[in-house]
Amino acid sequence: MNLVKDRNAKGYDITMNQLWSESKRFNFELPSDEPPKRSAFSQARNKLEANVVKKLIKKSVNEFEDLYDYKYRWKSHRVFAVDGTEYTLPASEDLIKRFGRQNCGNVDAHYPQTSVSVLFNVKSKLAYDLVVEDVKANEREGLKKLCKSLKCNDLIILDRGYPSYEILKYLFDRKIQFLIRNPVGQTFKFVEDFLEEDIKDKIIEITIERKKYKLRLIKTGDDSEKVFLTSLLDQRYYTYEDICNLYDERWEIEEHYKVNKELFKVENFHSKNENGILQEIYSQLLLSNITRLLMNEADKENILAKDEPSFKNAVYVVERYFNEIILCNNENKMKELFEDMLVEIKRVRYKKIKDRHYPRRSYKVVSKWTRKKA
């Protein structure tokens, strides 16, 4: 957690020296006067299974559910988004063998990459689950794994890469409500027919593997025409405007990935083996969830306000207090630290922003391999 909260900018020696120094300052006894060597720490990391950290992510989610869940629902539904991204990993034979490399023309890339998909609550902005897989893994299979963490009547928002008869049947059969943006071109025949009709909201019946399902189709009809598939059939309760506005909530998962890469510098990995990589990915997500929990607690009386605590400031506050709270063995002092954190988190606030204000544009340097492939 210390490696992650310091954006992986400090090595093992610096991190351990800092932890030992703060332990002495906070009168917390550690098993030795001197911190272990980097080799000893690295070996100890290998003995800790990454799933231990993943279980703590689940625990942070359960803590949130107990305290705040009823405040973060949309028409009685818990609302989630699923999306994926790729992380570039250190160049080691173990990681290349486990996660693979992207193909650049006829040549494999130098660095391995991993595909990460997150189940993200767009209302609370907490990550409920994630899957870390081979870079060429099927994102629809990853979606099925994440759906195991959902309950009946939960609502999931998906982008254009997910719609298929297989996914529609999977969600229908498990009674998971969905809102999926469908590609306008190269799509289902029933969507092509719908696009030709002079109607923007329609309920149809489709057959998948001899089983009939009712599906609602919606199109926006604006300059950037969008088509949505949804299981929310009640057109009075879930109005046309409700559905269009709901899809905009998916933007929160885009912000989540942007913050992870820019603020946490998540791709600055220390480890060069699978278990260590998973530890760091899970720890970053755990730190993000802890920060969100504290933001919810700090702002629980202002949930409908037009502004909200700054996530960036909250991360820095958690960073400053993290070790002192972890090492504190006095309950009253711990409560004081906790209250001080909430005050500092609440102090810096920003206006809530929905959706991007500018067209998506990449500023990444274009490599010669990409140009050759094009």
Secondary structure, DSSP 8 states (H G I E B T S, - for coil): -HHHHTTT-S-HHHHHHHHHHHHHHTT---SSSS---HHHHHHHHHHS-HHHHHHHHHHHHHHHHHHHGGGS-BTTB-EEEEEEEEEE----HHHHHHH---EETTEE-SS-EEEEEEEEETTTTEEEEEEEEETT--HHHHHHHHHTT--TT-EEEE-TT---HHHHHHHHHTT-EEEEEE-SSS--HHHHHHHHSS-SEEEEEEEETTEEEEEEEEE--STT--EEEES---TTTS-HHHHHHHHHTTHHHHHHHHHHHHTS-TT-----SHHHHHHHHHHHHHHHHHHHHHHHHHTTT-TT-SEEE-HHHHHHHHHHHHHHHHH---HHHHHHHHHHHHHHHHHSEEE---S-SS---------HHHHHH-
